[in-house]
Amino acid sequence: MFKRLIFLTIVTAIFVAASYEPITDMSAKESASLSFNDLSENFSWANEAVYALVKKGAISGIEENVFSPKAQVSREQLAKMLVVALDIKHETSAAQTFIDVPSVRWSFNYIEAVKDIFPKRADSAINEFLPEQSVTREELAAIVVNALNLPINSDSSLLSEYADFKDTAPDLSAHLITAVTNNIISGSDNLLRPKSTVNRAEASVIIYRAMNIKNGRPAQNSGKTNIEGESTVTLEQAKAWAQSKDAHERFINIADIYWKYGEKTGIRPEVLYAQAAKETNYGKYTGNVVPEQNNWAGIKTKSASGDKTEDHESFATADDGVRAHFNHMAAYLGANTSGQTHDRYEVVMTAAWAGSIKYVEELGGHWAPALSYGYDIVEKYLEPMEMTTT
């Protein structure tokens, strides 16, 4: 018996160590290679949210390249997602509140941090949390609304189109109304499915929407950020954003050329300027491309075999480099080019998908291997630029 207790203690310690993940963003290397094979097709709608939450550290894959989007989310897993995604104060010395969540449990601090925003479960004792039980959509609605401290809306007529709204628990109905009217939870086919349990993909999307609201952005990103069209950012605004990011002077100055070619081509200059910020680390060129190459987009040579400096195109002037960026994107869009094209442009034009890319989010898996590439540009660079004031 004594040996068995020792064994269980060791196993518990290993489990806690393995489950208790740090609340930090992923490294640049991890983010660049991030790609889940099981998010394609049926779960493409969750891509943006999943990759954003994984990079935030709120959730992770169950193994390399596998996210398991259909797996249900437990209450303790949800607690961690909320704490990390919404930057909820994370105490490490809290007193134990629930008899089924001892201080040695990996989720203890997360649960203590959100204990006041979780609605009481009817099937739980007074001081039970039920950490391993799944979460329903109506519960998640209440949890997120409480976490964001949103004004409660109890006007049930707003959800009259949903046939199953009447199935919502009375004490959660106003929270569900509030979540739906704030675009945090969506219905489909005139159904809200309040009693359905939430899977990993759904939870990621709902919490990502909450994270957007907390950060002052619209809850839902359509995943369709146009590459072509009218610019929504002024040149002055872009430069102010670059300065706020401690960009190199060369990156701030190059904005003039991006806006020049944006006007000429009809390609949104802020999209390509945001991409250039990602590719060059705001003009600091901390990767394999060097400033003298005037390559603002990481464009490879026609015969590139790796990712060394010589595998990337070199352009005579800064203007040539920016123009090449627009021409390279034109191959993806099927748009007209400006001036002489570069060798790699011809390579892209032979791809089956050439001319079919319309949205920034579609650049992942094409411009760069990681499916998160385009979403990263939108979330980390383009949206902050659009929100910058001058």
N, C-alpha and C positions, 0 to 999 in steps of 0.2 A: 504493500500500500504506500509506504514511504517513497519507494522508487517511482511509483506511478505519479505521485504528487510532484516530485522533482521533474519528471518528464513533462508533465502538463505545464509546469511553470516555465520551463525552457521554451516549449512550443508557443506559449502565450507571449513570451518576450519577443520571440522571432516574429510572430504575427504582428505585434504592435509596431516593431521596428520597420517591418516591410510595409505596413499600411499607413503609417503616419508620414505623409509626404510634406515637404516644406512648402510654404506659401510664397513661392517665388516664380517669376516668369521663366519660361524655358530659355535656354541659351540660344544665340543666333544660329549656331550649328544645328541644334535640334529642331528649331523652327523651320530652317531651310529644307530639311529632309523629311518633315512631317507629311505623311500621306497615309490615309486609311483606305484600304481596298474595298471595304464593305460599306462605304458611304456613297458609292456610285449608284446611278439609276434611281432606285426606289427611295433613297435617302439623300439625294442631291440637295433637297430643300433645307437640309440641316447642316450642310457643309460650312457655311459662314459661321454659324453659332458654335459648332463643335470645335473648329480650328481656333476660334477666338478664345474659348474657354480652356482648351488644352494649353494654349500658349500662356494664358493667365495663370495656369496651375490649378484650376478649379476641378478639372476632371482629366483622366488619362485613358489611353487605350488599354485593353486587357492584355495585349501582347503586341509585338512589332507589327505595324500596318493593319491591326485589327481593333476596331472600336466597339463592336457588338452593339449596334444601335437599338436592337429590339429588346435587349435585356432590361428588366425592370429596375427602377431606382428605389433604393431603400431610404428610410427616413434619415439615417445617419449619413449616407452618401450625399443626400440632398443638403444636409446641414453644412457639410464641407463646401459643396458647390456654392452655396449662398454666402458663406463667410468670405471665401476667396474672391468670388466674382464681384460682390458688392462692397468689398473692403470693410466688412463688419468687424468691430473691435474684437480682437482674439485674445482673451485672457488665458494665462497659463497656470494660474494659481486659484482657480475658482473652486468653491466648495461643491461637493456632490449633491445634486438635486434629485436625481432619479435612481431608484434602487437597481434598475437594470442597465445603468451606465456608470460603472465604477471609474475611478480616476485613471486606472491602468488601461482602459479601453482606448483604442487609437482615435476614436471620434469624440472623446470626452470634452475636450476644449471647444470643439466646433459646436457640439450640442449645447453646452452651457452658454455659448455666445448667442444662440438663436432660440433659446428655450421659451422666450416670451412672445415670439412671433408665430410659433406653431400652434394651430388650434388643438384643443383637447380632443383626443380620440375617445369615442363612446365605449370602445371595447378595452380601454386601459384602466388600470387602477389609478388612484389619486397621484401617486408618485412614480408612475411608469412612463417611459418614453417610447418603448417598443422600437428600438433602433433598427431592427432588421426587417420590419414590415414595409410593404410597398406604399406608395403615395398615390392618391387619386387626383384627378384633374381639379376637382373642386377644392381639395385641400391645398394643392399647389397654388391655386388662384389666391386663396386666403393668405397663404404664407408670403407670397411675393407682394401682395398689396400691403400687408403689415410691415414687411421689410422696407418698403419704399415710403411707408407712412402716407399713403394716398388718401385723399378725401373719399369717404365711402358714399357710393351712389346706390340707393335702394329702389330706384324706379324700375320695376319689373317689366314695364311696357317696352323698355328698350330692347329686351330680349324675347319679345313675343314671337319672333320668327322661328325660334328654336323650340321644336316640339317637346324636347326632353328637359327643358329648363325646370319644369315642375318637379323633376326628380331630385333636384338639388336639395341638400340638407338645409332646413330653415335658417340655421345659424351661420350658414356659409353663402347663402344666396346673394346677399348684398355685396360680399367680396367678389363673387363670380361676376356679377354685373359690372363692378368696378374694373376688374381685370379685362373683361371683354371690351368695354367702352374705352379703355386705355390702350387697346391693341396688344395686350400682353398674351392673351389667349384667344385663339380663333376657332370658330365652328366650321363645319362643312356639312353639306347635304342637309341643311336645317337641323343639325344636331350639334350639341356641345359635349356630349358624353361625360357628364360630371362625375359619374361613378367609375369610369374606366381608370385603370392604373396607368401611370406614366412610365414610358421607357426612356432610355438614355438619350435618344435623339430628341424626343419631345421636351424633356427636361432641359436639355442644352439650349434649345430654341427659346423656350419661355424665360429662362434665366438670362439669356443673352439680351432679350428684349428688355428685361428689367434693368440690366446693366446699362443699356443705351439710355433709358429714361433717367437713370441716376446720373449719367454723364451729360445730360442735356441734349441728347439726340433723339430722333424719332425711334419708337420702339422697334419697328420692323424695317429692315433693309430688304428691298425687293430682290437683291442679288443681280440687279440689272443696271449697273452704272455705265451710262453711255460713254464711249470713247470719242465719238464724233458729236458735234453740236455746238450750241452757244456756250461760251465760257461762263462759269458762275463765279469765277474768282478774278479780281483785277490784278494787274501787274504789281501794283503797290502792295496789295494784300499778300500776294505770294512772297514778295521780298520781306515783308514784315514777319511772315511765318518762318521763312528761312533764317532770319536773324534771331528769332526766338528759339530756334533749334541749335544756335551756335554754329551755323553752317560756315564753311570756308568762304572767303570772299569771292573766289571764282564761281561758286555755286550761286551766290546772290547775284552776281553780275550776269550770269548766263541766262537768267530769267528773261531779260529783254529779248534774247534771241528766240526763246521758246514762244513768247507771245507773238513775235514777228511771224514765225512759221505757223502758229496756230491760226492767225488771221488769214494766211495764204492758203492753208490746206483744209480748214474746216474741222480739223482734229483738235479737241479740247486741250489747250496748252497745259492747264493745271494737272491733267491726268498724266501727261508725259513728264512734267516737272516733278510730280510726286514719285513717279517711277524712277527718275534719275536720282532722287534723294535716296531711295532704297538701294539702288545699284551702286552708288558711289559714296554712301554714308555722308550725304550732304556735301559732296564735293571734296571730302577728305581723302578719298581713294585709299581705303584701308585694306582692300582686297588685292587681287592679282593684277588688276588693271592699274596703270600708272597715269598720272595727270597728262603727261606729254602725248598720250594716245588720243586725247580729245574724244574719248569714247564714253558717253554719258549713259549708255543703256546696256552695257555688258554684251555688246554684239560680238559674236564669234566670227572668225575668219571662215572662208569657204571650206577649207580643209582641216578645221580644228579637230584635234584628237584628244584634247584634255581641257584643263582649265588654267593653264599657265598663261603668263603675260603674252607670249607670242601666239597663243590661241585666240586672241582677241584682235579685232580690227583696230587700225590706227588711222586717224584722220588728220589732215594737214592743219586745219584751223578749228577753233571752237565752233564757228558757224557751220563748218562742214560736218562736225560731229553731231550737232543738234539736227541739222537737216537729214543726216543719215538716220537718226532716231525716228523722225517723222516718216521717212521713206520705209523704214523697216516695219513700223506700225501699219503703214499703208498696205503692205503685203498681207498682213493679218486681216485688214478691213476690206480689201478689194477696192481701195481708194486710189486716186491719182497721186503720182509721185511728184517731187519737186527737184528738177535738175538731174544730174547723173546719179544713178543708183550704185550701190556698193555690191561686192561679190556675194555676200551672204543673203542679200535681198533675193537673188536668183534662186538660192537654195530653198528659201521659205516658199517661194512661188510654186515649187514643185510638190509641196505638201498637199494632201487630199483636202485638208481643212482651210487652205489658203483662201482668203477672201470671205470667210464665214464668221470670223470673230467680230462681235459687236460690243461686247460688254467687258469691263475691266476684270470682272470676276472670272471670265472665260480664259484669261491669260495663263492661269495655272494649268500645268500639263501641256502647254504649248510653248510659251515664252520661256518658262522654267519648269522643271519636273514636278515640283511640289504643287499639289492642287490648291494649297492655301495662298499661293503667290499673289493672285489678283485681289483676294480678300484682304490680304495684308496691306497692299497698296492703298485700298480704300479706307480701311480702319485706322491705320497708323500714320498715314501721310495725307491723303486727300481730304478726309473729313476734318482733321485738325486745321488744315489749310483753309478750308471753307469757313471755319468758325473763327478764324483770326480777324481781329479788327485793327484798323489803322488809325 
